[in-house]
């Protein structure tokens, strides 16, 4: 008598084979994500610099106005504009290049996906600033070392969160062929 029940792997039952989180495909996506993030950092500096030049050429520098307890300066406005532009740039490039394979498998709501990307980016910014504060302000390490550590850790956490949440095919709608 043979047992007719055979083990079949279903999407809800994990296989007995253990798969590493950082497999070949994910390593390639991480490398692409790191390239995009580094390009974004350079773009951030460039945009910040250009906006600061505009403020300087118009004679509008220093504290421009006050909102509640916050002095809104040319530096704050320049960085805020740069961050918004770089977030859009990073989203578009990552969607088209880094996570292109996931985009082929399923359809995502671009609006929801963009909001997820922004939330992940905001959490990465908080991690980055927290590490800079810890290493520079608290421990007293060199500011460039602190900034570099913050950048590297935030890129890694942003990649992981975007890979498992923002661009994960499980959260998309299966494409009709």
C-alpha positions in Angstrom: 0.0 0.0 0.0 1.4 3.4 -1.0 0.9 6.6 0.7 -0.9 8.9 -1.7 -0.2 12.0 0.3 3.0 13.5 -1.0 4.6 16.6 0.4 4.0 19.6 -1.9 5.4 23.0 -1.3 2.8 25.7 -1.3 3.4 29.4 -1.1 2.3 29.3 2.5 4.5 26.4 3.6 8.2 27.1 3.5 10.5 24.6 1.9 12.8 22.6 4.0 15.7 24.1 2.1 17.1 27.1 4.1 17.7 30.1 1.8 20.1 32.9 2.8 18.6 36.4 3.0 21.4 37.9 1.0 21.3 35.6 -2.1 22.8 36.4 -5.5 19.8 38.4 -6.7 19.5 40.4 -3.5 23.2 41.1 -3.5 23.0 42.5 -7.0 19.9 44.6 -6.0 21.8 45.9 -2.9 24.8 46.9 -5.1 22.5 48.8 -7.4 20.7 50.4 -4.4 24.0 51.5 -3.0 25.1 53.0 -6.3 21.7 54.9 -6.6 22.0 56.1 -2.9 25.6 57.3 -3.4 24.5 59.1 -6.6 21.6 60.6 -4.6 24.0 61.8 -1.9 26.1 63.6 -4.6 22.9 65.1 -6.1 21.8 66.2 -2.7 25.1 68.1 -2.2 24.9 69.6 -5.7 21.3 70.8 -5.3 22.0 72.2 -1.8 25.1 74.1 -3.1 23.1 75.5 -6.1 20.2 76.7 -3.9 22.7 78.3 -1.4 24.3 80.1 -4.4 20.9 81.5 -5.3 20.3 82.7 -1.7 23.7 84.3 -1.6 23.3 86.0 -5.0 20.0 87.5 -3.9 21.4 88.6 -0.6 19.0 86.4 1.3 21.1 84.5 3.8 20.8 83.5 7.5 17.6 83.1 9.3 14.7 83.9 6.9 11.8 83.5 9.3 10.7 81.7 12.4 8.1 79.0 12.8 7.2 78.4 16.4 10.6 77.6 18.0 12.4 76.8 14.7 14.6 79.3 12.9 14.1 78.7 9.2 17.3 79.5 7.5 18.6 79.4 4.0 20.5 76.2 5.0 17.3 74.5 6.2 15.3 75.5 3.1 18.1 74.4 0.8 18.5 71.0 2.4 14.7 70.4 2.5 14.4 71.2 -1.2 17.4 69.0 -2.0 15.9 66.1 0.1 12.6 66.2 -1.7 14.3 66.2 -5.1 16.6 63.4 -4.2 13.8 61.3 -2.7 11.9 61.5 -6.1 15.1 60.8 -8.0 16.0 57.8 -5.8 12.5 56.4 -6.1 12.4 56.6 -9.9 15.9 55.2 -10.4 15.3 52.3 -7.9 11.9 51.5 -9.4 13.3 51.4 -13.0 16.7 49.9 -12.3 17.3 48.3 -8.9 13.9 46.6 -8.5 13.0 46.2 -12.1 12.6 42.4 -11.8 10.0 42.8 -9.1 8.2 45.3 -11.2 8.0 42.7 -14.1 6.3 40.2 -11.8 3.5 42.3 -10.4 1.8 45.7 -10.6 2.2 48.1 -7.8 0.1 51.1 -7.0 2.7 53.8 -7.6 1.2 56.2 -5.1 1.2 53.7 -2.3 4.7 52.5 -3.3 6.0 56.0 -3.3 4.6 56.7 0.2 6.2 53.5 1.5 9.5 54.6 -0.1 9.3 58.0 1.6 8.4 56.4 4.9 11.4 54.1 4.6 13.6 57.0 3.6 12.4 59.0 6.6 13.2 56.1 8.9 16.7 55.9 7.3 17.2 59.6 7.9 16.3 59.2 11.6 18.7 56.3 11.9 21.4 58.3 10.1 21.0 61.3 12.3 20.8 59.2 15.5 24.1 57.5 14.6 25.7 60.9 13.8 24.5 62.2 17.1 25.8 59.1 18.9 29.2 58.9 17.3 29.9 62.6 17.0 28.0 64.5 19.7 28.1 61.7 22.4 31.3 59.7 21.8 33.2 62.5 20.2 34.4 60.7 17.0 35.4 62.7 13.9 32.3 64.2 12.2 33.1 62.7 8.8 33.5 59.2 10.3 30.2 59.6 12.1 28.5 60.8 8.9 29.9 57.9 6.9 28.8 55.3 9.5 25.3 56.9 9.5 25.1 56.9 5.7 26.3 53.3 5.4 23.9 51.9 8.1 21.0 53.9 6.7 21.6 52.7 3.1 21.7 49.1 4.4 18.5 49.5 6.5 16.7 51.4 3.7 17.6 48.7 1.2 16.3 45.9 3.5 13.0 47.7 4.3 12.4 48.6 0.6 13.3 45.1 -0.5 10.9 43.4 1.9 8.1 46.0 2.0 8.1 48.7 -0.7 9.1 46.6 -3.8 8.2 43.1 -2.5 6.1 41.3 -5.1 3.8 39.9 -2.4 2.4 43.4 -2.0 1.6 43.9 -5.6 -1.2 42.7 -7.9 -0.3 39.8 -10.2 0.0 41.0 -13.8 -2.5 39.6 -16.3 -0.7 38.1 -19.2 
